């Protein structure tokens, strides 16, 4: 273990979701798989595939296991950032719950309804982190579609665990 916690960006090669939107036209370009939430491209997004506005839908981000974790910080592009028009037309997260795994600690956050990066900072009490879940508790309605979208998430964790930066980048 390191003597002090160090913040580093984590990557994941596996995001699970309760659902995602699948369209029949040009499906290899235009599906909205949960992995799009981590591609760094605001023109792509995870869009849930439920029949309503996404309340109750969830994402699970599987990470490299860490010990002596003190903070989880997320940068979120809430909504569909491909264009300002699509941002307004699709539903966006208004309230979410984060759950740290394996400990089960939870925290809720309210998100602003704006087309910009938002930062969520969570000082964790439990000190192990292998994954976290994001669950939609509330949504801002879209002007045209019920589909809820999140364009991108960046994950930062402060921990005393040594890391392998090459391994993280490879993921």
HUFEN-V897008 format. One record per pair of residues at least 6 apart in sequence whose ideal C-beta (glycine too) atoms are under 8 Angstrom apart, sorted by the first residue. I is the first residue (numbers start at 1). J is the second residue. Records with the same first field share a line. If there is no record, write none. Layout:
I->J  J
//
This chain:
1->67  68  160  161  162
2->160  161  162
3->160
4->160
5->68  69  70  71  158  159  160
6->158  159  160
7->71  73  156  157  158
8->156  157  159  163  165  168
9->154  155  156  168
10->63  64  155  156  157  168
11->38  155  168  169  171
12->38  61  62  63  155  171
13->171
14->62
15->34  35  37  38  46  59  60  61  62
16->34  59  60  62
17->34  46  48  57  58  59  60
18->48  50  56  57  58  59
19->48  49  50  57
20->31  32  33  34  46  47  48  49
21->31  32  47  48  49  147
22->31  32  49
23->30  31
32->44  45  46  47  49  149
33->46
34->46  59
35->46
36->44  45  46
37->45  46  59  150  151  152  153
38->152  153
39->152
40->152
41->152
42->77  81  82  151  152
43->81  82  151
44->82  151
45->79  80  81  82  149  150  151  152
46->59  149  150
47->80  90  147  148  149
48->54  57  136  147  148  149
49->147
50->56  57
51->146
52->146
53->91  139  141  142  146  147  148
54->91  93  136  139  146  147  148
55->136  137  138  139
56->135  136
57->135  136  148
58->133  134  135  136
59->133  134  150
60->101  131  132  133  134
61->131  132  133  134  153  155
62->130  131
63->129  130  131  132  155  157
64->163  164  167  168  171
65->128  129  130
66->128  129  130  157  159  161
67->127  128  159  160  161
68->127  159  160  161
69->124  126  127  128  129  157  158  159  161
70->123  124  127  158  159
71->121  122  123  124  157  158
72->98  100  121  122  124  129  132  155  156  157
73->119  120  121  122  155  156  157  158
74->98  119  120  153  154  155  156
75->117  118  119  152  153  154  156
76->93  111  117  118  119  120  150  152  153
77->116  117  118  150  151  152  153
78->92  93  111  112  113  114  118  150  151
79->87  90  92  93  113  115  149  150  151
80->86  87  89  90  149  151
81->87  115  151  152
82->151
84->115
87->115
88->142  143
89->142  143  144  145
90->142  144  145  147  148  149
91->139  140  141  142  145  146  147  148  149
92->111  113  139  140  142  148  149
93->111  136  138  139  140  148  150
94->110  111  113  138  139  140
95->108  109  110  111  136  137  138
96->108  109  111  134  135  136  137  138
97->106  107  108  109  134  135  137
98->106  107  108  109  120  122  132  133  134  135
99->105  106  132  133  135
100->106  122  124  126  129  132
101->129  130  131  132  133
102->128  130  131
103->126  128
105->124  125  126
107->122
108->137
109->120
110->138
111->118
112->118
113->140
129->157  159
134->153
136->148
139->148
//
